[in-house]
Amino acid sequence: MKKLSVFLWGVLAALLSDVMCAVVAYNYCDLLWGGKYAGYSAPASTAFIYAVPFAIGIIVCIALAIICRKKAAKR
């Protein structure tokens, strides 16, 4: 069961990174278009702020996978 939890935390971290890329890319394109045509005042690089919560979640998932792996190795 412990090896399964290590795998699941790893899969969750990978899925979070994929979702993070999609969210940031969408918002970057939206801000880039809005800056050119709709008169947005924020630069397109502010879309990278959306990556911060995803990065924290990915780090937590990786840390939990490492902790579970160490506990599984003790058994």
Phi, psi and omega per residue, in radians:
M1 nan -0.614 -3.119
K2 -1.169 -0.654 3.131
K3 -1.172 -0.576 3.100
L4 -1.163 -0.692 -3.140
S5 -1.180 -0.613 3.064
V6 -1.082 -0.776 3.123
F7 -1.096 -0.761 -3.108
L8 -1.151 -0.693 3.092
W9 -1.137 -0.643 3.095
G10 -1.163 -0.731 3.108
V11 -1.133 -0.716 3.116
L12 -1.111 -0.686 3.096
A13 -1.115 -0.710 3.121
A14 -1.159 -0.721 3.108
L15 -1.141 -0.692 3.097
L16 -1.090 -0.665 3.140
S17 -1.183 -0.645 3.093
D18 -1.156 -0.765 3.126
V19 -1.138 -0.685 3.109
M20 -1.038 -0.788 3.132
C21 -1.069 -0.730 -3.134
A22 -1.152 -0.770 -3.113
V23 -1.145 -0.813 -3.119
V24 -1.148 -0.712 3.132
A25 -1.125 -0.736 3.119
Y26 -1.099 -0.839 -3.127
N27 -1.168 -0.607 3.094
Y28 -1.111 -0.809 3.121
C29 -1.111 -0.695 3.122
D30 -1.109 -0.779 3.132
L31 -1.218 -0.580 3.096
L32 -1.153 -0.798 3.098
W33 -1.125 -0.774 -3.107
G34 -1.120 -0.597 3.095
G35 -1.181 -0.578 -3.134
K36 -1.410 -0.797 -2.924
Y37 -1.959 -0.492 -3.045
A38 -1.832 -0.085 3.072
G39 1.427 0.472 3.074
Y40 -1.109 2.530 -3.126
S41 -1.652 -0.315 -3.130
A42 -1.426 2.444 3.082
P43 -1.267 2.784 -3.098
A44 -1.139 -0.426 -3.111
S45 -1.198 -0.209 3.090
T46 -1.220 -0.218 3.096
A47 -1.131 -0.399 -3.128
F48 -1.252 -0.195 3.052
I49 -1.120 -0.527 3.123
Y50 -1.149 -0.289 -3.130
A51 -1.352 -0.348 -3.051
V52 -1.067 -0.913 3.141
P53 -1.117 -0.605 3.098
F54 -1.151 -0.722 3.123
A55 -1.099 -0.684 3.087
I56 -1.109 -0.757 3.113
G57 -1.111 -0.687 3.111
I58 -1.138 -0.740 3.124
I59 -1.109 -0.720 3.110
V60 -1.110 -0.759 3.132
C61 -1.097 -0.727 3.123
I62 -1.157 -0.708 3.111
A63 -1.103 -0.723 3.114
L64 -1.173 -0.625 3.085
A65 -1.129 -0.700 3.120
I66 -1.162 -0.729 3.125
I67 -1.112 -0.765 3.122
C68 -1.135 -0.635 3.125
R69 -1.153 -0.700 3.109
K70 -1.149 -0.677 3.107
K71 -1.189 -0.627 3.115
A72 -1.206 -0.563 -3.137
A73 -1.261 -0.470 -3.139
K74 -1.239 -0.435 -3.093
R75 -1.382 nan nan
